Amino acid sequence: MKRCDRKRRLYLLRISYNREKRRCRKLRPPGGPPTGYYQIHAPRSVGVADLENRRALLLFLQNLREHAVKLPAHILIDFSGTEQMYADGALLLTAELSRLLHIGSLDLTLRCLPSHDTRVSQVLKQIGVYELLRYRGKIEPKLEDVIHWCVAQGTGALGERSDDILGRYHGVIPEKLSAGLYTGITEAMTNTRHHAYLSPRADGLGKLSRGQEWWMFSQERLGRLHVVFCDLGIGIPNSLPQTKPRLWKEIVRLGRSDDGATIAEAVKESRTRTGNPYQGKGLGQLVSVVEETEGGFIQIHSNHGCYTYRKGRPTIVNYRESILGTLISWSLPIKR
């Protein structure tokens, strides 16, 4: 009787061991993605300001969207080769993943392999990407340039959300600077409701998305405040003809209808609307805050264009690839 019990126990142990081995092999196979998963390699550097990084990130996101609509879709994102994460690219990546996972009509499963780089892996944990992709590895953000990043997400503009974002910096940001940022951030949120999602996004998923969403990162470290704001709408160059047709006709008449110049004209118009060059609404308010703060800069990406204001000088760049949305990042020196 004892011999039978022992054989039975060994048999059950062997079955349990083989099942666990197959499960682990399916989740993390040594030679490729799990069975039934399409593997996509994330770019080495995740950012949008540098031409090469931008192109690699946008091609990766396009590949991700194209395979997300192939039902059923099982995608494994491989971060093992990712070595750098910039705030603007990281926010765009977070927004795209969040949008895909919240489209209810997609039968989509997203998983990931972690980065081999310690800093990158801690960033992905801190900003919530690992949580979105259900990665259960034990990673605790500890690095000083990682742990201060704060993440916010919402729909439309709510004053209390602006308070949550800027409230942690009370006593750190000068009152005048805080008021300007509060107005600018609230206007950016409002624009997502009234302007950014006027029509479907040109990525093949526009009709499926619930829209009107925005995402934001913020960090105060080493005497500087960094904020990055993103929406996945139609972009300033596409919304301007619908929201400000008179201004758009003037832009076309002057032959400055490329995306970069359109962003610049939108900033200029929002700053001069009140008649005071140091005030404005939305983008104009944020540029004014940067202008009044020595050492600050702001960069606005929208579709193919990019507008940068630094040291009193605006610059305009146009890219071949579009980010299919708007991404605003600004950095300001502050004193405690």
N, C-alpha and C positions, 0 to 999 in steps of 0.2 A: 504493500500500500504506500509506504514511504517512497519507494522507488518510482512509482507512478506519479506521485505528487511532485517529486523533484523533476522528472522529465517534463511534466506539464508546465512547471514554472519556467524551466529553461526554454521550452517552446514559446511561451508567451513573451518572455524577455527577448528572444530572437525576433519575433514578429514585431514587437514594439521598436526594437533597435532598427530594423530594416525600414519601417515606416518613417521613423524620424530621419534616417539617412536620405530617403527619397525626398522628404519634405525640404530638407536643407539643400539638396542638390537642385531642386526645382527653384528655390528662392535665390540661391547664389551659386550657380554652376561655375566651375573653374574655367570652362572654355567658351562661355557665351551666355546669352540671356536665358531666363527661365523659359520652359516650354510654352509656346503660344504667345510670347512677348516679342514685340519689335523693339530692338535696342537702338537708341539715339544717343550719340556722344555729345555731351555739352561742350561748348567751346573752351579753349584754354583760358582766355580772359573774357570776362563778362562785363561789357561796358558799351557805351554808345558814342562817346566823344571821339575816340580814336577811330580812324577810317577802317583799319583792318579788323579791330575788335567789333565794331558796329556791324560790318558785313557778316562776320562769322556768327554773331548772336542772332541777327535777323534771319539768316538762312536756317539756323537751328530752330527758331520759333516757327518759321514757315513749314519746315519739315514736320514739326510737332503737330501743327494744326491740320496739315494734310492727312496725317495718319489717324488723327483723333476722330475723323468723320467716317472712317472705314469700320463699319459695325460688324461684330463687336471689336472694339479697339483695346488692346492690351499693350501698353508702352512702358518700357524700362529706360529711364534717363540715366545715363552713365556719367557721373561727375568725377570719376577717378582721375581724369586728366586735367581737371580745372584747377588752375593755380592762382588766379587773381579774380577778385570780385570788387567792382566799383559800384558805388551806391546807385547811380542812375541805371546801370544795366541790371543790377540785382533787383531794383524795384520793378522794372519792366518785366523781368522774368517772373517775379512774384505775381504781378497783375495778370499776366497771360495764363499762368497755371491756375490761379484762382478762378478766372473767367471760364476756362475749359471745364473745370471740375464742378462748376455751378450751373452748367447748361444741362438741364434735366433730360433733354431728349437724346443726349449722347450716352451710349452704353460704353463708358470709358473707364478704364482702370489704369492709373498712373502709379508707378513705383520707381525706385531709384537705387543706384549703387553710390555709396558715399565717396567724397573726395579724399584722396590720399594726403592732401595738404591740410595741416591742422587748422590754420587760420580760416581757410575757405570752408572747412567743415563746420567750424564754430559759427561762422557767419550764416550759413544755411540753416543752422539750428536756431540762431537768434532771431532771424527774420521770419521764421515759420515755414520755410520751404520743406524741410524734412517732415514737419507735421502734416503739411498738405499731401505729401507723397507717402505718408504712413511708414516712414523709416523709423525703426525702433532702437537703433543703436544708442548706446549710452555715451552721449556727447554733452559736455557741460561747458558753455561759453565762459572763458576766464580771461582772455586777452583784453587788455585795456582799450584797444581800438575796436572792439567788438561789443562789449557788454553795455555800452552806452546807447546803442541804436535802439530806438523805439519805433514801433509799427502801429499804424492806424489805417482803418478801412471804413468806408461808409458810402451812403447814397445821398446825393443832394447836399444841401448846406444846413447844418444844425449848429447853433451857437455853442451849445454845450460840448460838442466835439472839438471845436476850436479851443475851448477852454481846457479840455483834457490834454490837447497837444501842447499848448503854450503854458498851461498852468504849472508844469514842473519847472519852468524856467523863471517863474516870478522871483524877483530879487536878484536875478542874474542879468536879465535883459533890461536896459534902460527903458523907462516908461514910454517915451516917445517912440523908440524903436519897436517896442512890443505892440503899441497901438497900430503902427503901420503894418507890421507883420500880420496882426490879427485881421485887419481889414483885407489885406491881400489874400490871405489863406481862405477867408470866408468867401471872397469873390471868386476864387478859383473853384471852390466847392459849388457855388451857385452856378457857375458856367457849365459844370458837368450836367446839371439838370436842364438848363435852358438852351445850351448851345452845342455841347459836345456830342449828344446823341440824337441829333435831328433826323438822321437817316441811318440805315444799316452800315456797319463798318465793312470796308472793302476787303474782307478776308475769307469770304465764303461762309462765315458763321454769324454774320450780323443779324439775320432774322431769328436766330436761335437764342441770342443773348438777351438777358433782361435789362442790361444797359444802366446808365446813370450812376455807375460806380466810380469811385476814386480810391487811390491808395497813396500812403504817405510814409516816408521815413523821416526821423529827426534825431539829431545828436548834438549834445553840447560837450565839447572836450577841448582842452588846451587853449581855452580862451576864444573859441570860435563856435558859432552855431551853424549847423548844416541842416538843411531841409530839402527834401526831394518830394515832388508831387507828381502824380501820374493819372491820366484817364485814357481809356481805350476807345475814344470816340472817333469822329470823322476828322478831327484836327482843325486848327485855326484856318488854314488856307481853304478848306471846304466849307466851314461854317460861316466865314465872313461874307460871302456873296448872299447868303440867306438872311443873316442878322443885320448886316450893314450894307445894303445894296448901293447906296450913294457913294460910300467910301470905296467899295469894290470897283465901281465904274471909273472912279478917279485913278485907282491903281492901274487898271487896264489901260486907261488913256495915256498914262505916263510910261507904259511898257514895263512895269515892274511887278508882274504877276507871278514870278517864281515864288516858291514857298518861303524861302528865307526873307525876301523883301516884303512879302505879305505879313509875316510875323512882325517885322520892324515897323510897318505902317500901322498895324493894330496896336502896338505898344505906343507909338507916337500919338495916335488918335485918342487912346484912353488917358494919356497924360495931359493932353491939352483940352480935354472936354470941359474941365472946370475953369479954364482960363489961367490957372496957376501952374507953372511948369514943375512945381515941387509936390503937386498932388495929383490924384487921379483915381481910377477904379481898376481893380483886377491887376492885369499885367503892369499897367502904368504905376500903380501903387507900389508893387514890389520893386520895380526898377528905381522908383524914387527913393525908397528906403536904402537900396544899395548905393545910390548916388550920394546920399547924405552920410554914408558910413565909410570912412576911409579904410581901404583894404578889403571891401566887399566885392562880390561879383555875382552875376546871375546868368544862367544859360537856359534858353528855351528851345527845346526840340519839338517840332510839330511836323508830322509826315516827313517830307524830304528836306525840310529847312531847319536851320539852327541860327538863333540870334544870341549873341553873347555881349554883355555889357560889363566892362572891367576897366578900372582906372579912368573913368570918364569917356571911354571910347567904345562905341558899338561896332561889332563885326558880324558879318553875315556869311554863312556857308550853306551850300546846297549839296546834298548827297544823292547818289543814284537810288539807294534803297530807302523805303519809307518805314518809319516805326509804327505807322497806322494808329496814330494817337498823339497825345501831347505829354511831354515830360519836362517839368520845370525844376531846376535845381539852383539853389542859391546858398551862399556861405558868407557869414558876417563875423567880424571880430567883435567880441563883447567883453565887458569888464565887470567883474563881481563887485 
